[in-house]
């Protein structure tokens, strides 16, 4: 580690003089403000998006009614089980869909149906999970699960989808600018990566910001760029509209260009029974001898024009997997769709990299840890912003209101959001199972606790607020497995004994986070209250506002 003194200016990062110096100064200004203006949204996006890399595992933990072990059943048996249920419950549906339990943590057959008319509950579709032992629906608690967290990182919450799409797009664009301008501004960024100066106040925060940035740099560039590609038409509609027009036919033509050959026949109104799906599955296996069947999708079931689509598991960086199409009446295979155009292949691969669905568990943990580093980069950037301005304040002079405001909101943004996520998991176990709109109340608990963290940070002295919120977060993480054991039969020991390592892994992860937070909490204590002096001096902690 270097023993160089901390420099409170940006001189070591900005080469002054001439046109080159002016360019670097402008990049430094743009980097600072593009990072701070939307830091709250960006931190929210990264925290919830990082959790989303284990959304199926979180789903499994948050639905303890789901079976922990997967009974032995062939693909043909599971398809027949799903279609038997759909024919019985939704005979007039326009679409029947059966999904196999191949996703991480999935232990059921999922069935879906589009209804011609709304049912007695006003629903236009049926979406449920079948127990492989009985073929009947599994009654599970109403919960948003991990998918609600994952969805929030692009749809936010309590906002219309269109507004959320553009807010996230603007934040992502600013993030992309902050990364690129950060590379330009910090000409010694890779040298500084090997420099960590502890107990140096502002210099220490900058070192932490540099290290977290460089470690996750390839991931950060990929994740922000691919995030913009997700909504390319919404964010950059001019190219398509100028070349193809704004009519609905032009938009349909554009999407047909992206996914050629995936056309759905219109129903004729003439009844005709569908063939045994096992015959179609057998044909698909001749094409994909090594692949798992992922789903069976039947359009216009019972109609002369019924079509059956068979999908396989994703192979490599392929977001959608491969699909074969057959006549559901005769079993005749339709011609394979033509290959996707180059721009569609590129977009598909880019989005697959963003989602990481192809990743095995080791690579998935890599995604997760890279996301954590992204959160750390944003958090240290926020702390550094406040620290710089606090350092420039003259002694015995009150800090600017903006500095005080950011110092206090940093506590609630960085720690308070994590408190909200922990409260979301607690609410899943403590709210009454028969509570109306239970999934919505889980989410209300998340945002309610987050809001309270802002109130707490505003009322308490800043250093105390940091210690108290970090300590509370550690307690929530450490006690969550105990609450799980007191409220369900899927506690840690039972999960390990049954071989359900998805649920056990969630509890173990919470315990690990809790222990790490205890270490951080001890570092935030005054020196006289510590048994072992921490390597970071308390003076540096005071200077940093924590």
C-alpha angles and dihedrals in degrees: 000000000000122000094204113137118254114262114212094202130071092238095116090056101041122061104211129206132063130013093311092056092048090052092051091048091051090049090050091052092047092046093052098048099037086055099047102039096065099022094119093055093042093051090048091050093049097045095049093038092051090052087050092068086075097035094129091050091049089048090055094050093046092053103056090169089071114098115260097212128054113230117223110264133151124235091250091053093049093048092049091047092052096045092046090057094045094049090051099045103030108027093155097048121131092216137028120194128183120187123196122229096253100119120100111279094005115137101167145062111253118213127192133183135182110218125217091217131020114267125232090282092053093250122145094198142033120224119173145140125244126213108238090217097056108014090232129118118275114232106225131172117268104258139151090221123183092319091067090056091045092048092051093065090072104016097039109199139274088020133103112261093242093053092046091049093057095040091053090044093054091046091049092049090051089048090052089050091048091053095048094043090045090058090049095045098047100059090173095044095126092045090049089051088075092047121088117168112186122201093018099117112219091011091059093052090049091050090051090049091050095047095049090045097051095042091056097031099114090044092048094051091047096045096048096043093046090046089061091048090057091073100027093142093049094045098040110020096149097088095054096039094048093049102034107020133240100271119117090245089058091050091049089050090052093053091044087055090054094048107025120190098020097117123148120218120233118247114258097203091237114121121234130161119243121238126250105286089220088073092056092044089053090054091049091052091058087059095040105030094165102036132094119238107244103187148345115223121188122190120199095002112204092020127112089240095051114145128198123206122195120198130195131209118278113273113207120314094352112125099197105026123220125306133201122197128210140172104260090210103048102017091233112154116239118224112277113259115260115258117278117258118261095257091053092048090050093048092046092052091045092052091046089055089050095051096038093207091144092058122111118224095273093052090041090058086050089055090047095049091046088053090051089053088050089054089049091050092053093043095049090046090055092047092047091053091056093041094054093052093044090053092052091055111103119241116272088015120115114244118247115274090242091057093049091047093051093045091055097041090049088067093053095041098048101035101016095062090052088050088054092052090049089050088052090060092045091050089054089062101035106041114092110268092227095049113134113247088007095165090054091051090052088058092044087057090054095053093037092057090044090053091049090053089061090051091049093048090051095051101041130067107267098245091048091048090056093049095045097047094045090047092050091049091051090051093049091051095046094046097044095084088051091051088048090053092049095049105035142029092237097084123149098268093046091048092052092047092051093046093245096143093166093068092036090050091055092054092045091050091053090051090050092050090048093053092048090050090051089057090050091047091053090052089056094055120102111263094250090059096052123090090205123035110242118230092239109078119236089232089063090048091051091048090051091055095245 
